[in-house]
Amino acid sequence: MSANENKDQFRPEDHANDNFLLTTVVGSYPKPKWLNRAKELYQDEDHGFDEDDYQEAKDDAARLITNEHERAGLDVVVDGEMRRNEMVEFFAHRIEGYEFNGPVKVWGHNYFDKPSVVSEVEYDESWLVDEYKFTASATDRPVKVPITGPYTLASWAFNEAYEDDAELAYALADLVNEEIEKLVDAGARYIQIDEPALATTPDDHAIVGEALEHIVADIDDDVRIGLHVCYGDYSRIYPEILEFPVDEFDLELANGDYEQLDVFKDPEFTADLALGVTDVHVAEVESVEQIEENIKKGLEVVPPEQLVVSPDCGVKLLPREVAYGKMENMVKAARNVEADLDEGNIDIERGTPTPADD
């Protein structure tokens, strides 16, 4: 399957424009306040709110947020990670070899329940298949599955069992591969690997690349594999990341007002670019017009057939109405840019560095 076919499989049958800028989200979304309250009731045994009650609450939240993504008009939806807590903790609880010994202080007054790898990691039961099946049953739109990547799962844990973090990351990558195979068997066709740790340790990009080779082994070409990398010094990983075996790179560029856009213009960006066009660190909704201009920034790097439109990162820390407004305006902006492309109203020269300010 060609790169264009890989992306076009998610094109809605009733899509109005000839051009197609796929719209999606990175993953996390604000949880309804009542879901947090349900968790508190479940953890407090005195209230008689049992596991079945809590499961029902999570199901309701997943259905609600999936529908919210549909109403915003997204082409590919997720459930907002309603069943997950922190991105490492969720998976560490499901992988044999990890254990938890209490929170550790990470910065300021913030604490993180950092796990330890105390023995060889092993795959037991599926991590995400039930989550995927439920979300897919709640929508008629394609569903993306975000998975915390093996490099981050290794880097954000105490390694007490392997010679180094690279060896641990490769072992974890084999487990991620097993999970993706089960997700594909269940019908999933869009997988996103989240590697926020790469942004803080970019010199380890070769480890991430090798781990991705493990992840995609024997996965069919029609399964779209994306890599999300949070904001960092992208010049330290580009163009090396073009060798990674993924279909798209999801990059956080709105946060830095696209100051790093030129990094990706030379050499040519050969993969699909999932461009962050709304800033998740700003709790106000960008106008449709502003997001249109942000989308056009992406067209300076790749042609329309290689461009995907998404927020910068997960939006779980935003007020829910702001998160929804950003998604809704993002979709409107993408459809407007598509229409302008159809009409020949956009003429952007790709690969040309932005002139420096005098």
MOGIVEN-V629934 format. One record per residue. RES is the residue in one letter. SS is DSSP state (helix for helix, strand for strand, loop for the rest). NEAR is the number of other ideal C-beta (glycine too) atoms within 8 Angstrom. Layout:
res=[RES & RES]
ss=[SS & SS]
near=[NEAR & NEAR]
This chain:
res=[M & S & A & N & E & N & K & D & Q & F & R & P & E & D & H & A & N & D & N & F & L & L & T & T & V & V & G & S & Y & P & K & P & K & W & L & N & R & A & K & E & L & Y & Q & D & E & D & H & G & F & D & E & D & D & Y & Q & E & A & K & D & D & A & A & R & L & I & T & N & E & H & E & R & A & G & L & D & V & V & V & D & G & E & M & R & R & N & E & M & V & E & F & F & A & H & R & I & E & G & Y & E & F & N & G & P & V & K & V & W & G & H & N & Y & F & D & K & P & S & V & V & S & E & V & E & Y & D & E & S & W & L & V & D & E & Y & K & F & T & A & S & A & T & D & R & P & V & K & V & P & I & T & G & P & Y & T & L & A & S & W & A & F & N & E & A & Y & E & D & D & A & E & L & A & Y & A & L & A & D & L & V & N & E & E & I & E & K & L & V & D & A & G & A & R & Y & I & Q & I & D & E & P & A & L & A & T & T & P & D & D & H & A & I & V & G & E & A & L & E & H & I & V & A & D & I & D & D & D & V & R & I & G & L & H & V & C & Y & G & D & Y & S & R & I & Y & P & E & I & L & E & F & P & V & D & E & F & D & L & E & L & A & N & G & D & Y & E & Q & L & D & V & F & K & D & P & E & F & T & A & D & L & A & L & G & V & T & D & V & H & V & A & E & V & E & S & V & E & Q & I & E & E & N & I & K & K & G & L & E & V & V & P & P & E & Q & L & V & V & S & P & D & C & G & V & K & L & L & P & R & E & V & A & Y & G & K & M & E & N & M & V & K & A & A & R & N & V & E & A & D & L & D & E & G & N & I & D & I & E & R & G & T & P & T & P & A & D & D]
ss=[loop & loop & helix & helix & helix & helix & helix & helix & loop & loop & loop & loop & loop & loop & loop & loop & loop & loop & loop & loop & loop & strand & strand & loop & loop & loop & loop & loop & loop & loop & loop & loop & helix & helix & helix & helix & helix & helix & helix & helix & helix & helix & helix & loop & helix & helix & helix & loop & loop & loop & helix & helix & helix & helix & helix & helix & helix & helix & helix & helix & helix & helix & helix & helix & helix & helix & helix & helix & helix & helix & helix & helix & loop & loop & loop & strand & strand & loop & loop & loop & loop & loop & loop & loop & loop & loop & loop & loop & helix & helix & helix & helix & loop & loop & loop & strand & strand & strand & strand & strand & loop & loop & loop & strand & strand & strand & strand & loop & loop & strand & strand & strand & loop & loop & strand & strand & strand & strand & strand & strand & strand & strand & loop & loop & loop & loop & loop & loop & helix & helix & helix & helix & helix & helix & helix & helix & helix & loop & loop & loop & loop & strand & strand & loop & strand & strand & strand & strand & loop & helix & helix & helix & helix & helix & helix & loop & loop & strand & strand & loop & loop & loop & loop & loop & helix & helix & helix & helix & helix & helix & helix & helix & helix & helix & helix & helix & helix & helix & helix & helix & helix & helix & helix & helix & helix & loop & loop & loop & loop & strand & strand & strand & strand & strand & loop & loop & helix & helix & helix & helix & loop & helix & helix & helix & helix & helix & helix & helix & helix & helix & helix & helix & helix & helix & helix & helix & loop & loop & loop & loop & loop & loop & loop & strand & strand & strand & strand & strand & strand & loop & loop & loop & loop & helix & helix & helix & loop & loop & loop & helix & helix & helix & helix & loop & loop & loop & loop & strand & strand & strand & strand & loop & loop & loop & loop & loop & loop & loop & loop & loop & helix & helix & helix & helix & loop & loop & loop & loop & loop & loop & loop & strand & strand & strand & strand & strand & loop & loop & loop & loop & loop & loop & loop & loop & loop & loop & loop & helix & helix & helix & helix & helix & helix & helix & helix & helix & helix & helix & loop & loop & loop & loop & loop & helix & helix & helix & strand & strand & strand & strand & loop & loop & loop & loop & loop & loop & loop & loop & loop & helix & helix & helix & helix & helix & helix & helix & helix & helix & helix & helix & helix & helix & helix & helix & helix & helix & helix & helix & helix & helix & helix & helix & helix & loop & loop & loop & loop & loop & loop & loop & loop & loop & loop & loop & loop & loop & loop & loop]
near=[5 & 5 & 9 & 7 & 9 & 12 & 16 & 8 & 10 & 11 & 10 & 6 & 4 & 4 & 7 & 4 & 10 & 6 & 10 & 12 & 12 & 11 & 13 & 14 & 15 & 15 & 13 & 9 & 17 & 11 & 10 & 10 & 6 & 7 & 12 & 9 & 8 & 13 & 10 & 8 & 11 & 11 & 6 & 8 & 4 & 4 & 6 & 4 & 9 & 7 & 6 & 6 & 11 & 13 & 8 & 8 & 12 & 12 & 9 & 8 & 14 & 16 & 10 & 9 & 13 & 15 & 10 & 11 & 16 & 11 & 8 & 11 & 11 & 13 & 11 & 13 & 15 & 16 & 16 & 17 & 12 & 12 & 7 & 8 & 4 & 8 & 10 & 13 & 11 & 11 & 12 & 12 & 8 & 8 & 15 & 8 & 10 & 13 & 6 & 10 & 4 & 5 & 7 & 8 & 7 & 7 & 4 & 3 & 4 & 7 & 8 & 9 & 10 & 11 & 12 & 12 & 15 & 8 & 7 & 6 & 14 & 8 & 8 & 6 & 4 & 7 & 9 & 10 & 11 & 7 & 11 & 14 & 10 & 11 & 14 & 11 & 6 & 10 & 12 & 2 & 11 & 10 & 14 & 14 & 13 & 11 & 14 & 10 & 15 & 16 & 15 & 15 & 15 & 14 & 10 & 9 & 13 & 7 & 11 & 6 & 10 & 9 & 3 & 7 & 11 & 10 & 9 & 15 & 16 & 12 & 12 & 14 & 13 & 9 & 13 & 14 & 14 & 9 & 14 & 14 & 10 & 10 & 13 & 12 & 6 & 10 & 8 & 13 & 10 & 13 & 13 & 15 & 14 & 13 & 12 & 11 & 11 & 15 & 9 & 7 & 7 & 11 & 5 & 10 & 12 & 7 & 11 & 14 & 12 & 10 & 15 & 15 & 9 & 13 & 15 & 10 & 7 & 4 & 11 & 5 & 5 & 9 & 12 & 13 & 15 & 15 & 15 & 15 & 15 & 8 & 9 & 11 & 6 & 11 & 7 & 9 & 11 & 10 & 5 & 9 & 12 & 10 & 5 & 10 & 6 & 12 & 10 & 13 & 13 & 13 & 11 & 11 & 13 & 13 & 12 & 9 & 5 & 9 & 5 & 11 & 12 & 8 & 8 & 11 & 12 & 6 & 5 & 5 & 11 & 4 & 11 & 12 & 15 & 14 & 15 & 16 & 15 & 13 & 9 & 14 & 5 & 6 & 5 & 5 & 7 & 11 & 7 & 9 & 7 & 8 & 15 & 11 & 8 & 15 & 16 & 11 & 13 & 13 & 13 & 13 & 13 & 11 & 7 & 11 & 8 & 11 & 14 & 14 & 15 & 14 & 15 & 15 & 12 & 11 & 15 & 10 & 5 & 11 & 7 & 9 & 6 & 11 & 12 & 11 & 9 & 15 & 15 & 11 & 14 & 16 & 12 & 11 & 16 & 12 & 11 & 10 & 14 & 14 & 9 & 9 & 13 & 9 & 6 & 6 & 5 & 9 & 4 & 7 & 6 & 10 & 8 & 7 & 6 & 7 & 4 & 4 & 3 & 2]
